């Protein structure tokens, strides 16, 4: 994940460059950074209102 490789889903609707991947019951959001490891922004449980929680953190 840190290398930026994998089955990510682009979530540019929330923030340009944002990527999302599911791991079990958790949703991991990260930003791709060329030449550097991915920046993990949030790890949220599927029962949370994921989009609302992430949007609040990015404000």
HELIX and SHEET records of a PDB file:
HELIX    1   1 UNK A   50  UNK A   58  1                                   9    
SHEET    1   A 4 UNK A   9  UNK A  10  0                                        
SHEET    2   A 4 UNK A  18  UNK A  23 -1                                        
SHEET    3   A 4 UNK A  26  UNK A  33 -1                                        
SHEET    4   A 4 UNK A  36  UNK A  45 -1                                        
END                                                                             
